[in-house]
Amino acid sequence: MELQCTSKELPSSCASASTVSHAAHDILQSTMTWLFLTIACFMCATEKSGANPEVSMDVGEIVRYHGYPYEEHEVVTDDGYYLTLQRIPHGRDNPERFSISHGAEAQASSMFCLPPKAVVLLQHGLVLEGSNWVTNLPNTSLGFILADAGYDVWIGNSRGNSWSRKHKEFEFYHQQYSSYSFHEMAMYDLPATINYILQKTGQEQLYYVAYSQGTTTGFIAFSSIPELDRKIKMFFALAPITVNSNMKSPLVRVFDLPEVLIKLILGHTVVFDKDDILKQVVSRMCTHPMLKSLCSLVFYLSGGFTNSLNVSRMDVYLARYPDSTSLKNMLHWRQLYQTGEFKCYDYGSDNVLHYNQSTPPFYELENMKTPLAAWYGGKDWISVPEDVDITLPRISNVVYKKYIPEFVHFDFLWGKQVYEQVYKEMLDLMEKSA
């Protein structure tokens, strides 16, 4: 039975956030920007930048820089959001036949007895975007590894990030645009993305590889929409997360604050709005020997301390992190943290109008039939083992799971051991399920 968690918003009341709160947030943001720019000018005057060339590149430029083919596609969700999909249709050394249209590919396959090329969708996590799958070097970036292994690689971008900011009716900074959480990403973004990819490639199923919040949207979508569940050949979950009340990151303490203070700190609609100039400045600052360790704290304080993160690429990571999302998305995560329950968004007294009941419905993970393979880390401060151990027993078709004691949250994207510990096993599972 399909989950009845409506995304329709109630008519807005005349009340709005206070002018004082808005002004304070703007002043705080402006002050931080000028502080970073001042420090950057000082650093530029004292030492020449040793930034990686990918710092100033977008996803397409990074992919082409490393010698891979690249495509961009746009899909529209049923509720009017435009999403950008990125595609690496084949590897550097693969035949060009892999990049032809699905009709021609099917004809070529029948002529030469070649199987159709398997499709993989990569979905990013919270306050991230699609480039995270290609920001390491080709031998350690999953997007490149899969392309070189012969897969047709598609990279998703959830609504509200720097690649998916358009809507049929609403401007990006309007309140109506930002009235979404990971629930809408699951119920609208994923179906639109998956159906578009399958239509474009002529395939009936694809592999879904997700990290952090990307696993959350997968769990919701596949357990709530049976016809979508059947289109997934296998679900690969890196740092899976549903319930999150055991998170250990000190940054999560912001969830303990009153909502009015959270809005003052994070903003009233958009959270972590992408300021390209500031991100470029900060990332280049982090190439300075005096600041490399300090910059690493951005990842360590949120995801856990590690010695295996590739700090030589720190400037590339910080040029794209954090990326934007909505305040409502963060508040939905706050609700899960406070209640310990994996539920739809809680509208309080308006729940009856949204759900026809006084409390938000639970997500019914038991309904997901897709085969699941999961990897999680013992030192992860976000997807902590105690919470993962609550999630996985609810899944009926767990075909593989691996606990990696030394892994923290960002090791699953950028750790030095991620190929041996995770990606190699993922490739083996794909090969066996073909």
C-alpha positions in Angstrom: 0.0 0.0 0.0 1.4 3.4 -1.0 2.4 5.7 1.8 0.0 8.6 2.2 2.3 11.4 3.3 1.1 14.4 1.3 3.5 17.1 0.1 0.8 19.6 -0.5 1.2 22.7 1.6 -1.5 24.3 3.7 -2.6 27.9 2.8 0.0 30.3 4.2 -1.0 32.5 7.2 -0.1 36.1 7.3 2.6 35.4 10.0 6.2 35.4 8.9 9.6 35.3 10.5 10.5 38.5 12.3 12.4 41.3 10.5 14.9 41.4 13.3 15.7 37.7 12.9 16.1 38.0 9.1 18.4 41.1 9.6 20.5 39.3 12.2 21.0 36.3 9.9 22.0 38.6 7.0 24.5 40.5 9.2 26.0 37.2 10.5 26.4 35.8 7.0 27.9 39.1 5.6 30.3 39.3 8.5 31.5 35.7 8.0 32.0 36.4 4.2 34.2 39.4 4.8 36.1 37.6 7.5 37.0 34.8 5.1 37.9 37.2 2.3 40.2 39.2 4.6 42.0 36.0 5.7 42.2 34.8 2.1 43.9 38.0 1.0 46.4 37.7 3.7 47.2 34.1 2.8 47.5 34.9 -0.9 50.0 37.6 0.0 52.1 35.2 2.0 52.1 32.0 -0.1 51.4 30.9 -3.6 48.3 28.7 -3.9 48.9 25.0 -4.5 45.3 24.3 -5.4 44.2 21.2 -7.3 43.1 22.2 -10.9 39.5 20.8 -10.2 38.8 23.4 -7.6 37.4 25.8 -10.1 35.7 23.2 -12.4 32.1 22.0 -12.4 31.1 18.4 -12.8 31.3 18.3 -16.6 34.7 19.9 -16.6 36.0 17.5 -14.0 34.8 14.5 -16.0 36.2 15.7 -19.3 39.4 16.8 -17.6 40.0 13.2 -16.7 39.3 12.0 -20.2 35.7 10.7 -19.8 32.6 11.4 -21.9 29.9 13.6 -20.3 26.3 14.4 -20.8 23.8 16.6 -18.9 20.0 15.9 -18.8 17.1 17.7 -17.2 14.0 16.0 -15.8 10.8 17.6 -14.3 9.1 16.1 -11.3 5.4 15.8 -11.0 5.4 18.7 -8.5 7.3 21.0 -10.9 10.9 20.9 -9.8 13.6 20.7 -12.5 16.5 18.3 -11.7 19.8 18.0 -13.4 21.2 14.6 -14.1 24.8 14.0 -15.1 25.9 11.0 -17.2 29.2 9.2 -17.8 28.0 6.8 -20.6 31.3 4.8 -20.7 34.8 4.7 -19.5 38.0 6.1 -21.0 38.9 2.9 -22.8 35.5 1.5 -23.5 34.2 1.3 -27.2 32.1 4.3 -28.4 29.2 1.9 -29.0 28.3 2.4 -25.3 27.3 6.0 -25.9 24.8 5.5 -28.7 21.0 5.7 -28.2 19.2 2.8 -26.6 17.4 1.9 -29.9 20.7 1.7 -31.8 22.4 0.0 -28.9 19.7 -2.7 -28.8 20.1 -3.3 -32.5 23.9 -3.5 -32.2 23.5 -5.9 -29.2 21.3 -8.3 -31.2 23.7 -8.2 -34.2 26.8 -9.0 -32.1 25.3 -10.9 -29.2 26.3 -8.1 -26.8 24.3 -7.8 -23.6 22.8 -4.3 -22.9 24.9 -2.1 -20.8 23.8 -2.1 -17.1 22.8 1.3 -15.7 23.9 2.7 -12.3 22.3 5.7 -10.5 24.5 7.4 -7.9 22.6 9.6 -5.3 24.4 12.0 -3.1 23.8 12.8 0.6 22.7 15.7 2.7 24.1 19.2 1.7 26.1 17.5 -1.1 25.7 17.3 -4.8 26.6 15.1 -7.8 30.2 16.1 -8.1 31.0 14.2 -4.9 31.2 11.0 -6.9 34.0 12.3 -9.1 36.1 14.6 -6.9 38.8 12.1 -6.2 41.2 10.8 -8.8 39.7 8.3 -11.3 41.1 5.2 -9.4 39.2 6.2 -6.2 36.1 8.0 -7.5 33.1 5.7 -7.7 31.7 7.4 -10.8 34.9 6.8 -12.8 35.4 3.3 -11.4 32.0 2.2 -12.5 32.3 3.8 -15.9 35.7 2.0 -16.5 34.1 -1.2 -15.3 31.6 -1.0 -18.2 28.6 0.6 -16.6 26.4 3.5 -17.8 26.7 5.9 -14.9 24.1 8.5 -14.0 24.5 11.0 -11.2 21.4 12.4 -9.5 20.9 15.9 -8.0 18.2 16.4 -5.4 15.9 19.4 -5.5 17.4 22.5 -3.9 21.1 21.8 -4.5 23.2 24.0 -6.8 22.3 21.9 -9.9 18.6 21.6 -9.3 17.2 25.1 -8.4 14.5 25.7 -11.0 10.7 25.3 -10.6 7.8 25.7 -13.0 6.2 28.4 -10.8 8.4 29.4 -7.9 11.7 31.2 -7.7 14.5 29.5 -5.7 14.4 31.9 -2.7 10.6 31.9 -2.4 9.1 30.1 0.6 7.0 27.9 -1.6 10.1 26.5 -3.4 11.7 25.5 -0.1 8.7 23.7 1.3 10.2 20.3 0.9 12.2 17.7 2.8 13.8 14.4 2.0 10.2 13.0 1.8 9.5 14.9 -1.4 13.0 13.9 -2.7 11.9 10.3 -2.2 8.3 10.6 -3.5 8.9 12.9 -6.5 12.7 13.3 -7.3 13.6 9.6 -7.3 10.6 8.4 -9.4 11.2 11.1 -12.0 14.9 10.4 -12.1 14.6 6.7 -12.3 11.8 6.6 -14.9 13.7 9.1 -17.1 16.9 7.1 -17.0 15.1 3.8 -17.8 13.2 5.4 -20.7 16.4 7.0 -22.1 18.4 3.8 -21.9 15.7 1.3 -22.8 16.5 -0.7 -19.6 13.9 -2.2 -17.3 16.0 -2.0 -14.1 19.0 -0.1 -12.7 21.4 -0.3 -9.8 20.8 2.3 -7.1 23.9 3.4 -5.2 23.3 5.9 -2.5 25.2 7.7 0.3 23.8 9.0 3.6 20.6 10.9 2.9 20.5 9.3 -0.5 19.9 6.0 1.2 17.1 7.6 3.2 15.2 8.7 0.1 15.8 5.2 -1.4 14.3 3.5 1.7 11.2 5.7 1.6 10.7 5.6 -2.2 11.1 1.8 -2.6 9.0 0.9 0.4 6.2 3.3 -0.5 6.0 2.9 -4.3 5.9 -0.8 -5.3 6.2 -0.1 -9.1 9.4 1.8 -8.4 10.7 -0.9 -6.1 10.5 -3.4 -9.0 12.7 -1.2 -11.2 15.7 -1.5 -8.8 18.0 -4.4 -9.6 19.9 -3.9 -6.3 20.2 -1.1 -3.7 23.7 -0.4 -2.5 23.6 1.7 0.7 26.7 3.5 2.0 26.4 4.9 5.5 22.6 4.1 5.5 20.4 6.2 7.7 16.7 6.3 8.8 16.5 6.9 12.5 19.3 9.2 13.8 18.8 9.8 17.5 22.2 8.3 18.4 24.2 10.8 16.2 27.5 11.7 17.9 28.5 14.8 15.9 28.8 17.9 18.2 27.2 19.8 15.3 24.0 18.0 15.9 23.5 20.0 19.1 22.0 22.7 16.9 18.9 20.4 16.8 18.5 21.0 20.6 18.0 24.7 20.1 14.5 26.3 19.8 13.3 26.6 16.2 13.6 30.4 16.2 17.4 30.1 16.9 17.8 27.4 14.3 16.3 29.8 11.8 18.7 32.5 12.9 21.7 30.3 12.5 20.7 28.4 9.3 18.3 30.8 7.6 14.5 30.8 7.0 14.2 29.1 3.7 17.5 28.0 2.1 20.3 26.4 4.2 24.0 26.6 3.2 23.2 28.7 0.1 26.0 28.2 -2.4 28.3 31.2 -2.6 30.7 30.3 -5.4 33.2 33.0 -4.7 33.3 32.3 -1.0 33.7 28.6 -1.5 36.5 29.1 -4.0 38.3 31.4 -1.5 37.9 29.0 1.4 39.0 26.0 -0.6 42.1 27.8 -1.8 42.9 28.9 1.7 42.9 25.3 2.7 45.9 24.6 0.5 48.0 26.7 2.9 50.0 24.4 5.3 48.9 26.4 8.3 45.2 25.8 7.5 45.0 22.3 6.1 44.4 20.7 9.5 41.9 23.4 10.5 39.9 22.9 7.2 39.8 19.2 7.8 37.7 19.9 10.9 34.7 20.7 8.6 34.5 17.0 7.9 35.8 15.6 11.1 33.4 17.5 13.4 30.4 16.3 11.4 31.3 12.8 10.3 34.0 11.6 12.7 37.8 11.8 13.0 39.9 9.7 10.6 43.4 9.4 9.3 42.3 7.9 6.0 40.6 11.0 4.4 42.6 12.2 1.3 43.6 15.6 2.7 45.5 16.4 -0.5 42.1 16.8 -2.1 40.6 18.9 0.7 40.4 22.0 -1.5 38.3 20.2 -4.1 35.9 18.8 -1.5 35.4 22.2 0.2 34.8 23.9 -3.2 31.5 22.0 -3.2 30.7 21.4 0.5 28.3 22.2 2.0 25.7 22.6 -0.7 22.3 24.0 -0.3 19.0 22.4 0.9 15.9 23.7 2.6 15.3 24.6 6.2 12.3 22.3 6.2 14.6 19.4 5.2 16.8 20.1 8.2 13.8 20.5 10.5 12.5 17.0 9.3 15.9 15.6 10.3 15.6 17.4 13.7 12.2 15.7 14.2 13.7 12.3 13.6 16.6 13.1 16.0 14.2 14.2 18.8 11.7 11.4 18.5 13.8 8.4 17.4 11.1 7.5 14.9 11.2 7.3 11.1 8.1 9.2 10.2 6.7 11.7 7.7 7.0 15.4 8.5 5.2 16.5 11.7 2.9 19.5 11.1 1.7 19.5 14.6 -2.0 20.6 14.9 -2.2 20.5 11.0 -1.4 16.8 10.8 -5.1 16.0 10.4 -5.3 18.2 7.3 -2.2 16.6 5.8 -2.6 13.0 6.9 -6.2 12.7 8.2 -4.8 11.7 11.5 -3.3 13.5 14.5 0.3 12.1 14.1 2.5 11.7 11.0 2.6 8.2 9.5 5.5 5.9 9.9 7.6 4.9 6.9 7.0 1.1 6.4 10.5 -0.2 5.5 9.2 -3.8 5.7 7.5 -3.2 2.3 10.7 -2.8 0.4 11.5 -5.9 -1.6 14.6 -4.6 -3.4 17.8 -6.6 -2.6 19.9 -4.4 -0.3 23.7 -4.4 0.3 24.9 -2.1 3.1 28.2 -0.8 4.4 28.5 1.2 7.6 31.3 2.5 9.8 32.2 2.0 13.5 33.4 5.6 13.9 30.7 7.2 11.9 29.1 10.1 13.9 26.1 10.5 11.6 25.1 7.0 10.4 26.1 5.5 13.7 26.1 1.7 14.2 23.4 1.8 16.9 21.0 3.4 14.4 22.0 1.2 11.5 21.3 -1.8 13.7 17.7 -0.5 14.1 17.3 0.0 10.4 18.7 -3.2 8.8 16.5 -5.8 10.7 13.4 -4.1 9.2 14.6 -4.8 5.7 13.3 -8.1 4.4 15.9 -8.7 1.6 19.4 -7.8 3.0 21.8 -9.8 0.7 25.0 -8.4 2.1 26.1 -6.1 5.0 29.5 -5.1 6.2 30.5 -3.3 9.4 33.9 -1.5 8.9 35.1 -0.6 12.5 37.5 2.2 11.4 35.3 4.0 8.9 33.8 7.5 9.5 31.0 9.1 7.5 33.1 10.7 4.7 35.3 7.6 4.3 32.6 6.1 2.1 33.2 8.9 -0.5 36.8 10.0 0.0 38.6 7.6 2.2 41.9 6.1 1.1 40.7 2.5 1.8 37.2 2.9 0.2 38.0 0.9 -2.9 39.3 -2.2 -1.1 36.7 -2.0 1.7 33.6 -1.1 -0.3 33.8 -0.4 -4.1 35.5 -3.6 -5.0 32.9 -5.6 -3.2 30.1 -3.6 -4.9 31.5 -4.4 -8.3 31.6 -8.1 -7.4 28.0 -8.0 -6.3 27.0 -6.3 -9.5 28.8 -8.9 -11.5 27.1 -11.7 -9.7 23.7 -10.2 -10.0 24.0 -9.5 -13.8 
